[in-house]
Amino acid sequence: MAKIPQRKIHDYLRHDKKFPHVWCAGCSNGIVLGAVIRAIDELKLNRDNIVMVSGIGCSSRMPVYVDFNTLHSLHGRAIAFATGVKMYKPGMKVIVITGDGDATAIGGNHFIHAARRNLDLTVVLLNNNIYGMTGGQYSPATPHGDKATTTPYGNIDPNFDICKLAIGAGASHVARTTAFHAIELQKQIKEALEHPGFSLVEAICACPVIYGRLNKKGDAPAMMRNMRDNSIPIKAAEKLPPEQVAGKILRGTFIKEVRAEYTDAYQKMMDQLSPKEGE
Amino acid sequence: MSENVERDKVGTIIHGEDTPEKMEVEYNEVKTTGDLDSPVYIYYNWCKKCGICVAFCPTGCLERQADGSPFVAHPEKCIHCETCDRLCPDFAITGALVKKGEKCDD
């Protein structure tokens, strides 16, 4: 029996759950979970006031391992369940953990309408370009020409730019980074948690076991090196000519503005319509 | 292996005797790098041998064993940057708690 000095991150894990966790070797989901825990620890939030909601998928196994109020819901309906939680308990910090297929294909409707309403949710979207858990089907985030088990000769669909989709739908805080940039990811999640309104953090993740194997992207360190070399901060990208930026992952905060929040508007409406004292 | 810990539980948090900061965790059948003076601790039964910590260690402190799992090959090279800690997807590697620097009298 060895005794090991423990870091804060282990304090937030549910030690009665089975570890090591369910994700494959080299999967970036654990890095994102670490960043979420570190951001919450940095903000010193009370863990009884945090609700973590997820749908179905690889990334959506995340709430199982952490010691918050957690809700593991239906495929694609994570934001729908989170909307219900937030409307009933507006004081809670609601974090939605979702994947690319979960949020933009099956739950695309919920995603754009929560963004349109500017409901105070923090959506951490783990984009690994594929449906990993169900066997590697192509998702709306699979890049054009890439292979999946259901597109063995290459995908003919153009893929979503999820950040542009969220900005177009009306989200008030949109940021993107990769799992390799773990410190930046932690900072962006922290800013998203502090932001009043719908905030999206898109984390580009590596799926070395299915997406990486089918597209010959190499093992997990090779995929993470690829993230490091093929991503560029948006401030640096503005100064470069467009042909040098093409095909690169843009990192950074795209939009951050404070707008009227949905639960506040709902509360105002209730205050207006409820009978005053003495009437 | 203490008798109080159930076998199916992977880790049970116990509090250290001296200070609350020295919170320690007990893991079943953990093999450490040998001595507790090592700058990096590796929980071998959580490690999935993906090689990320070895690939991104900036000073080459870690190296891979024959089975792919990391070990602390050059403990003197560790600069406590926590890159391995942040990039490990399995929470299986952690740096030792570093004491803050003390001012020299001279």
Interface residues (C-beta under 8 A of the other chain):
Chain A: M1 A2 K3 I4 P5 Q6 R7 I9 H10 D11 L13 H15 D16 K18 F19 P20 H21 W23 C24 A25 G26 C27 S28 N29 G30 I31 G34 A35 R38 F180 A182 I183 P208 D219 A220 P221 M224 R225
Chain B: M1 S2 K9 V10 G11 T12 I13 K22 M23 E24 V25 E26 Y27 N28 V30 K31 T32 L36 Y41 Y43 N45 W46 C47 K48 K49 C50 G51 I52 V54 A55 F56 D85 R86 L87 C88 P89 D90 F91 A92 T94 A96 L97
